[in-house]
């Protein structure tokens, strides 16, 4: 059966064919009432990619992101053992991947698929475990960080203070006098010892001590190699952080996780290169990583920055060499950092209605597009899961119907009736 392969250049097509691809949907032929699905669309996962999934609320963005995770989990063992998926869950909906999608059983059969739950490892912040247990929401493990892993910038962003203001200057002095692994109490103790305005000291000390309530700190912290497991889907549920500082803490967590992944893969890549040079046959110990981030515009915004911005942009620009792929999911592409869109090699665009969001995609329109992007979007059937795919590797654009999920989708809106 003929098939479309996206994300793969001509050289790799000749070398690998369709090996190392995942099926994400089918090509839509025609428009309006005459539209129908035809050729399967497969996506390359052998090489690192930057993928952006956009669309208005309820169009199927998160759904599509988890289809990618499902497909990676179904790969042959010889490929899957070299990959892992890290999913950043800001809405508390990805845990349902453990359960089969029985509500769409008939639709799945039309695609020659069956409902299926997937093995995932659900991580929640150490301090949130009791909340999840009381709500009877399943999770597998907890994660935490050592306070000493945070930089001055991390602290300032999370506490919502400026580095060059009095509070930031005082915090900088205190952190510079600490060595090795230290606790939140150690930071507060150093703040008290400083010769500084007493009101500023009291205010900052209180802010630092209140960080214990975030529930993300411990003396040991979680080892990054616990997350980077071959063939696994790891979900970080950070949905319970709310209020004015909620997104600050979420960004802090995401920044710390990605920083650890990047450092681990950079070190591993050096060993892999050495093994290739010396013609050693050895098993890859640290898998290549696919990072899927929901509501990505909150982590890498078009204006300003967060505790996750610098490291996410670093991975965008330099992640290909260490083997890190990033999937950005957002309903507001105009709020996403321009570097994300400009460095994206695969865009999956579900229906958009905001002119600002459409204009954001227009800004990166490629010369191989025959028509305005609005025309492509207008031609999509009014069916959930339909999208246009811009493939910068093959310099083609496709209309697609994303396949139904085999696992339960927890992101649907509740119904009052």
C-alpha positions in Angstrom: 0.0 0.0 0.0 1.4 3.4 -0.9 2.3 5.7 2.1 3.4 9.2 2.8 6.5 9.6 5.1 6.9 13.0 6.7 10.0 14.3 8.6 12.4 12.3 6.6 14.7 13.7 3.9 15.5 12.0 0.6 18.8 10.5 1.7 17.1 8.7 4.7 14.2 7.6 2.5 16.6 5.8 0.3 18.5 4.3 3.2 15.7 3.3 5.6 12.5 3.3 3.5 9.6 3.3 6.0 11.6 1.6 8.8 11.6 3.7 12.0 8.4 5.5 11.3 5.1 5.8 13.2 1.6 6.0 11.7 -0.1 9.2 12.9 -3.1 9.3 10.4 -4.2 9.3 6.8 -4.0 11.8 4.0 -7.3 13.7 3.2 -8.1 13.8 -0.5 -10.6 16.3 -1.9 -12.5 18.9 0.1 -16.0 19.6 1.5 -18.4 16.7 1.1 -16.1 15.0 -1.3 -13.2 14.7 1.2 -12.1 11.2 2.2 -9.1 9.6 3.8 -6.7 7.6 1.7 -2.9 7.1 2.0 -1.4 6.4 5.5 0.8 9.2 6.8 3.9 8.0 8.7 6.3 10.1 10.6 10.1 9.7 11.0 11.3 9.0 14.6 14.9 7.9 13.8 16.2 11.5 13.7 15.6 14.4 16.2 12.8 16.8 15.3 11.2 20.0 16.5 7.4 19.6 16.1 4.8 22.2 16.8 1.1 21.2 17.2 -1.4 24.1 17.1 -5.1 24.5 17.0 -8.0 26.1 18.8 -9.4 24.6 22.0 -11.0 21.2 21.5 -9.5 20.7 18.0 -7.4 17.7 19.1 -3.9 19.1 19.9 -3.2 17.1 23.1 -4.9 14.1 21.5 -2.4 14.3 18.6 0.6 14.6 21.0 -0.5 11.4 22.8 -1.0 9.6 19.5 2.7 10.2 18.9 3.5 8.8 22.3 1.3 5.7 21.7 3.0 5.0 18.4 6.5 5.3 19.8 5.5 2.8 22.5 4.3 0.3 19.7 7.6 0.4 17.8 9.7 -2.8 17.4 11.9 -3.5 20.4 15.1 -2.9 18.4 14.0 0.7 17.8 12.0 1.4 21.0 14.8 0.5 23.3 16.7 3.5 21.9 13.9 6.0 22.6 12.0 7.3 25.6 9.1 9.8 25.9 8.9 12.6 28.5 5.4 14.1 28.6 4.8 17.4 30.5 1.1 17.2 31.7 -0.2 20.6 32.7 -3.9 19.6 32.8 -3.7 16.2 34.6 -5.1 14.3 31.7 -2.3 12.0 30.5 -2.6 9.4 33.2 -5.6 8.0 31.3 -3.2 6.5 28.8 -3.1 3.4 31.1 -6.7 2.6 30.1 -8.1 1.4 26.8 -10.3 3.7 24.7 -13.4 1.6 24.7 -15.7 4.6 24.0 -14.3 4.8 20.5 -14.1 1.1 19.9 -16.2 1.2 16.6 -14.1 4.0 15.2 -10.8 2.2 16.1 -12.0 -0.9 14.3 -12.5 1.1 11.1 -8.8 2.0 11.4 -7.9 -1.7 12.0 -7.0 -0.8 15.6 -8.2 -2.0 19.0 -8.6 -0.2 22.3 -5.4 -0.6 24.3 -3.9 0.8 27.5 -0.2 1.7 27.5 2.4 1.2 30.2 3.4 4.7 31.4 5.2 5.9 34.5 3.2 8.7 36.1 5.3 11.0 38.3 3.8 13.6 40.6 5.6 16.2 42.9 6.7 14.7 46.2 4.5 17.1 48.1 1.4 16.3 46.1 1.3 12.5 46.5 -1.3 12.7 49.3 -3.6 14.8 47.2 -3.5 12.3 44.4 -4.0 9.4 46.8 -7.1 11.0 48.4 -8.6 11.7 44.9 -7.9 8.1 44.0 -5.9 9.2 40.9 -3.3 6.6 40.1 0.4 7.5 40.0 3.5 5.5 40.1 6.3 7.6 41.6 7.2 11.0 43.0 9.9 13.4 41.9 11.8 16.1 43.7 14.8 18.4 43.4 17.6 19.5 45.7 17.4 23.2 46.4 21.0 23.5 45.4 20.1 22.5 41.9 18.4 25.9 41.4 20.4 28.8 40.0 19.9 32.4 41.2 17.8 33.0 38.1 15.6 30.0 38.9 15.0 31.3 42.4 14.3 34.8 41.3 11.8 33.8 38.6 10.0 31.4 40.9 9.8 33.9 43.7 8.8 36.6 41.3 11.7 39.0 42.2 14.3 40.7 40.1 17.9 39.8 40.2 19.0 43.4 40.3 16.5 44.6 42.9 17.3 44.5 46.6 15.7 41.1 47.2 17.6 39.6 44.3 20.9 41.1 45.4 20.4 39.7 48.9 19.6 36.3 47.6 22.6 36.3 45.4 24.9 37.0 48.4 23.3 34.2 50.4 23.6 31.6 47.6 27.2 32.6 46.9 28.2 31.6 50.4 26.7 28.1 50.2 28.5 25.1 48.8 27.7 21.5 48.0 24.1 20.3 48.7 22.2 22.7 50.8 18.6 23.0 52.0 15.9 25.7 52.0 16.7 26.2 55.7 20.3 26.8 54.9 19.4 29.5 52.4 17.2 31.2 55.0 20.0 31.0 57.6 22.4 32.7 55.2 19.9 35.4 54.5 19.5 36.1 58.2 23.3 36.4 58.6 23.7 39.0 55.9 24.2 42.7 56.9 21.2 44.1 55.0 18.0 46.0 55.5 16.0 44.0 58.2 12.7 44.4 56.4 14.1 43.1 53.2 15.8 40.2 55.0 12.6 39.2 56.8 10.6 39.5 53.6 13.0 37.3 51.5 13.5 34.8 54.3 9.8 34.3 54.5 9.5 33.9 50.7 12.3 31.3 50.6 10.8 29.3 53.5 7.4 29.3 51.9 9.0 27.5 48.9 8.8 24.3 51.1 5.1 24.4 50.3 5.7 23.9 46.6 6.3 20.2 47.4 9.2 19.8 45.0 12.2 19.8 47.3 14.0 17.0 49.2 17.5 16.3 50.5 18.4 13.8 47.8 16.3 14.8 44.7 15.4 12.4 42.0 18.2 11.0 39.8 17.6 11.9 36.1 18.6 8.4 35.0 15.5 7.2 36.7 13.5 9.1 34.1 15.6 8.2 31.1 14.4 4.6 30.7 14.6 2.9 27.3 11.2 2.4 25.7 9.3 4.1 28.5 6.7 6.9 28.5 7.3 9.1 31.5 4.5 11.6 32.5 5.2 14.5 34.8 1.9 15.7 36.2 2.3 19.3 37.3 -1.4 20.2 37.0 -2.0 21.0 40.7 0.2 24.2 40.8 -2.3 27.1 40.7 -2.6 30.7 41.6 -0.3 33.6 40.6 2.9 31.7 41.1 1.6 28.4 39.7 3.0 28.8 36.2 6.3 30.0 37.7 6.7 26.8 39.6 5.6 24.7 36.6 8.2 26.5 34.4 10.9 25.9 37.1 10.1 22.1 37.1 10.1 21.9 33.3 13.4 23.9 33.1 15.1 21.6 35.7 13.9 18.4 34.0 15.0 19.5 30.5 18.3 20.8 31.8 19.0 17.4 33.3 18.0 15.5 30.2 20.1 17.8 28.0 23.2 17.3 30.2 22.7 13.5 30.3 22.3 13.2 26.5 25.3 15.5 25.8 27.5 13.3 28.0 26.0 10.1 26.5 26.5 11.3 22.9 30.2 11.8 23.5 30.5 8.2 24.6 28.4 7.0 21.6 30.7 8.9 19.2 33.7 7.4 20.8 32.3 3.9 20.4 31.6 4.6 16.7 35.1 5.9 16.1 36.6 2.9 17.8 34.1 0.5 16.1 32.8 -0.8 19.4 29.5 -2.6 19.4 27.7 -1.5 22.5 24.1 -1.0 23.7 22.9 2.6 24.0 22.5 3.2 27.7 20.8 6.6 27.7 17.9 6.6 25.1 17.2 9.4 22.7 14.5 11.5 24.2 11.2 12.9 22.9 9.9 15.7 25.1 6.2 16.5 24.7 5.1 19.8 26.3 1.5 20.8 26.6 0.5 24.5 26.7 4.1 25.3 25.5 3.5 29.1 25.1 3.6 29.3 28.9 7.2 27.9 28.9 8.7 29.7 25.9 6.5 32.8 25.5 6.9 35.3 22.6 7.5 38.1 25.2 9.6 37.8 28.3 11.0 34.6 29.6 10.4 31.9 32.2 12.7 29.5 34.1 12.3 27.0 31.2 12.8 29.4 28.3 16.6 29.4 28.0 17.1 25.6 28.2 14.2 24.9 25.8 15.6 27.3 23.2 19.0 25.7 23.7 17.6 22.3 23.0 15.8 23.7 19.9 19.0 25.1 18.5 21.4 22.4 19.7 19.3 19.3 20.5 19.8 17.6 17.2 23.4 16.5 18.0 22.6 14.9 21.4 19.4 13.4 20.0 16.6 15.3 21.7 13.3 15.9 20.0 10.7 18.5 21.3 7.0 18.5 20.6 5.3 21.8 21.4 1.6 21.9 21.9 -0.3 25.2 22.0 -3.6 26.8 21.2 -1.9 30.2 20.9 0.9 30.1 18.3 1.1 33.9 18.3 2.2 33.7 22.0 4.9 31.1 21.3 8.6 32.3 21.0 9.4 33.1 17.3 12.5 30.7 17.5 10.2 27.7 18.2 8.2 28.3 15.0 11.3 29.2 12.9 13.2 26.1 14.0 10.2 23.7 13.6 10.6 21.2 10.9 7.1 19.7 11.3 4.0 21.7 12.0 0.7 20.0 12.6 -2.0 22.6 12.5 -5.5 21.8 13.6 -8.3 24.3 13.0 -7.5 27.9 13.9 -10.0 30.8 14.0 -8.0 33.6 15.6 -6.4 35.8 13.0 -3.4 36.5 15.2 -2.7 32.7 15.4 -3.1 32.3 11.6 -0.7 35.2 11.1 1.9 33.6 13.3 1.9 30.6 11.0 1.9 32.9 7.9 5.1 34.4 9.2 7.0 31.2 8.6 5.2 30.1 5.4 7.6 28.3 3.1 8.1 28.9 -0.6 6.8 25.4 -1.4 3.3 26.4 -0.2 1.2 27.0 -3.3 -1.6 28.8 -1.5 -2.2 31.0 1.6 -2.3 28.9 4.8 -5.9 30.1 5.4 -7.0 28.3 2.2 -5.5 25.1 3.4 -7.2 25.5 6.8 -10.6 26.3 5.2 -10.4 23.2 3.1 -10.2 20.9 6.1 -13.4 19.0 6.9 -15.3 20.2 10.0 -14.2 17.1 11.8 -12.2 16.9 15.0 -8.7 15.6 14.4 -8.3 17.1 11.0 -5.1 19.0 10.4 -2.7 20.3 7.8 0.9 19.1 8.1 3.8 21.3 6.9 6.8 19.1 6.3 10.0 21.2 5.9 12.0 18.0 5.3 10.3 17.0 2.1 9.0 20.5 1.4 5.4 19.3 1.2 2.1 20.1 2.8 -0.6 17.6 3.5 -4.2 17.5 4.7 -4.5 14.8 7.3 -6.9 13.0 9.6 -5.1 12.0 12.8 -5.8 8.5 13.8 -8.0 7.8 16.8 -6.3 7.1 20.1 -6.1 3.5 21.4 -5.9 4.7 25.0 -8.5 6.7 26.9 -8.4 10.4 26.2 -8.8 12.4 29.5 -9.0 15.8 27.8 -12.6 16.0 26.6 -14.9 18.6 28.0 -17.4 17.3 30.6 -21.1 17.3 29.7 -23.9 18.6 32.0 -26.5 16.1 30.6 
